[in-house]
Amino acid sequence: MHNKRIKITLVFVLLGLLGMAQDQSNDPPPKVGLVLSGGGAKGLAHIGALKVIEEAGVKVDYIGGTSMGAIVGALYASGYSAKELDSIFRVTDFTELIQDNVPRGAKTFYEKENSEKYALSLPFTNFKVSFPQAISGGQNIYNELVRLLFHVKDVNDFNKLPIPFLCMATNVETGEQVLLDHGYLPEAIVASGTFPSLFEPSEIEEAILIDGGVVNNYPIERVRAMGADFIIGVDVQHDLATRESLSSATEILLQINNYRTVNDMKKKSEETDIYIRPAIDEFSVIDFGRSKDIVKSGEEAAKAKIEELKKIAEAQKYAPDPRKRIQGMDSLVVNRMIIRGNDQYTRGYIKGKLRFNLAEKIAFDDLKQGINNLSATGNFRAIRYELVSNGLGTDLILKLKENPTKMFIKMSAHYDDLYKSAALINLTKKNFLMKDDVASFDFILGDHIRYNMQYYLDKGYYWSLGINSKFTDFDSEIDFSLIQGNFNVPTDPNIRTISLDVTDLTNQIYLQTVLREEFAFTIGAEHKLLKYSTRTLNQLGEDLEATPTSERTYFENSNYFSGFGKITLDTYDDKYFPTKGLLFDSDYHVYLFSSDFNDNFREFSIAKGRLGTVIPLVNRLILNVEASGGVKLGTSEVTSFDFVLGGFGNDFVNNFVPFFGYDFLSIPGNSFVKAFGRLDYNFAPKNHILFSANFANVADDLFRTGDWFTQPNYSGYGLGYGFESFLGPVQVYYSWSPEIKNDSIFFSVGFWF
């Protein structure tokens, strides 16, 4: 340490002499190089150090960095001031960026359904289950860096940036360090920060690259080679941790990585002329939520060197030139799209996902949305793209790396009061029959065996084709009068309730066109085998057309054939706990043929719709309001498709409608109107206090008589708690109605399926 102080003193003396000589000989001022180490969230301390370096008047001539040091360094080298970087990073949601959570609005309706059903998804290749290479593909981070660095998009030689720049990566195949000083800047700095197991490896010029911190976390020698006479270094990397600190896989991997870099820093710190080491030991590499404190630690460490920094500034004799404020990118014109790496997915499919037209001005958010649409499919391991000027506008060069895994096994678990306990096992195969398609089979084990088979050929802009087959089975205790009134069942004063078994087999083929992943128009044809039965009345089997040996009495056992159309708009940001968005869902079925078990079929139609919105009230308090209704059109005596309200839940079959305050399948009628409201107080992350209220009119011919516009006949309320678990939402409700004496508690655990 004593030798180092002597060395620094001599340097300042020489710089002073050099400054005197400049007055006489006009020799060029000393060149200052800045070295920024990697360190994950700790790298935000670089911003605080840069603020002080700027305040001291130091002109940075060269920058070299690794990992987070590369990201901060590249942004600074491109022209952003330290204060601008501070503002940018303060409003950045790093958790969202790192986890690559694709917005719900970027998913097609097929993809929405898949993402809101399965708790676990694993690659399944050659009938062997494997694990993903990493948690994140780094797509959200890449999108944001492309936007922030758009003003230097045409600079391929990083020496030609406002401040010459370089960064380091590691070749994962050879273990050698890789110097990145040319190419597409966002791609280079993402490669430099590709931490193993957290992010997918990057590919540049056919080399597979990971975090440069593995071999060179502080590239001081590279910055000196650029021409720096004097080095300022900011070191935010980990020291070796104690056993108590090794509490996660990330920390253990970081410890292994640090064996080499910690030893290297002993020498490199001595070679640094002004060595800034922020007090960041209390922070972890993923403490992005404490960004304000981390930035402050960088400021404090740099202020301790302020006198030395000022001497450097004096020796430079540099008159600070305020950096021009960089205007954030808001729009562009993409004239040409070049796609590379799409072997299994057609150009039409990819262009359809991007959802914008060439040669038209678009917002950058639209480009980002299109990239998210592609990412949401899961068909690409990496989506890298370059924006390059072509004179008239911009070329979009898409460099796709298709996901080689085409088969997945997915699992989930659920419990609710209607379907009871269930475990779901899914097998999904992409490119099942041709390019752009996916086939999926759900097999559900539990108290009731079910299945759901889907095939979807996604044609992007054009009409997509879907084929579904779904089998559903459940039973519920219902009031006997509900069956008597609808199926001409003989009265029996000794029976008040029966256990109704519902079996539904539905097969559909349909065409669907999607606009911006949020609006869909669907037309198709449907076959449905519908059975309503009970074992409660088996002693009356002869009167109810049951065979003498049957233990089951059937009220309905018919095949129905129909055509249908659907219009759906869904901009909710979450299916279960939305905080913004609109919902409009309409369905029209016309039933044309039937095997007619009850000998009463005549053509009829069912129309129903649902309209909802989400209104933020105050901090963390959300109001979700919805209105829904349905009507049977025609004179058919078939009652099997009448609306029946009651219970709590999602994804009910046919025309069963949830309604707080009443048990499942309690309020029948061939038409209804319903209003629903829910207050959701998100009192802690993933924790919700819920209060719901619903009101309805339900009757036969409700709209013909005008009774739908009268005071509601039915009302119900629910007070509950919701938790966002890895299995899906956990919800428990205490429910009651002022019209009936019975109250109830509803449970739901996991995603509905």
Secondary structure, 3 states (H helix, E strand, C coil): CHHHHHHHHHHHHHHHHHHHHHHHHCCCCCCEEEEECCCHHHHHHHHHHHHHHHHCCCCCCEEEEECHHHHHHHHHHCCCCHHHHHHHHHCCCHHHHHHCCCCHHHCCHHHHHHHCCCCEEEEEECCEECCCCCCECCHHHHHHHHHHCHHHCCCCEHHHCCCCEEEEEEECCCCCEEEECECCHHHHHHHHCCCCCCECCEEECCEEEEEHHHCCCCCHHHHHHHCCCEEEEECCCCCCCCHHHCCCHHHHHHHHHHHHHHHHHHHHHHHCCEEECCCCCCCCCCCHHHHHHHHHHHHHHHHCCHHHHHHHHHHHCCCCCCCCCCCCCCEEEEEEEEEECCCCCCHHHHHHHHCCCCCCEEEHHHHHHHHHHHHHCCCEEEEEEEEEECCCCEEEEEEEEECCCCEEEEEEEEEECCCEEEEEEEEEEECCCCCCEEEEEEEEEECCCEEEEEEEECCCCCCEEEEEEEEEEEEEEEEHHHHHHHHCCCCCCCCCEEEEEEEEEEEEEEEEEEECCCEEEEEEEEEEEEEEEECCCHHHCCCCCCCCCCCCEEEEEEEEEEEEEEEEEECCCCCCCCCCCEEEEEEEEEEEEECCCCCCCCCEEEEEEEEEEEEEEECCEEEEEEEEEEEEECCCCCCCCCEEECECCCCCCCCEECECCCCCCCEEECEEEEEEEEEEEEEECCEEEEEEEEEEEEECCHHHHCHHHCCCCEEEEEEEEEEEECCEEEEEEEEECCCCCCCEEEEEECCCC
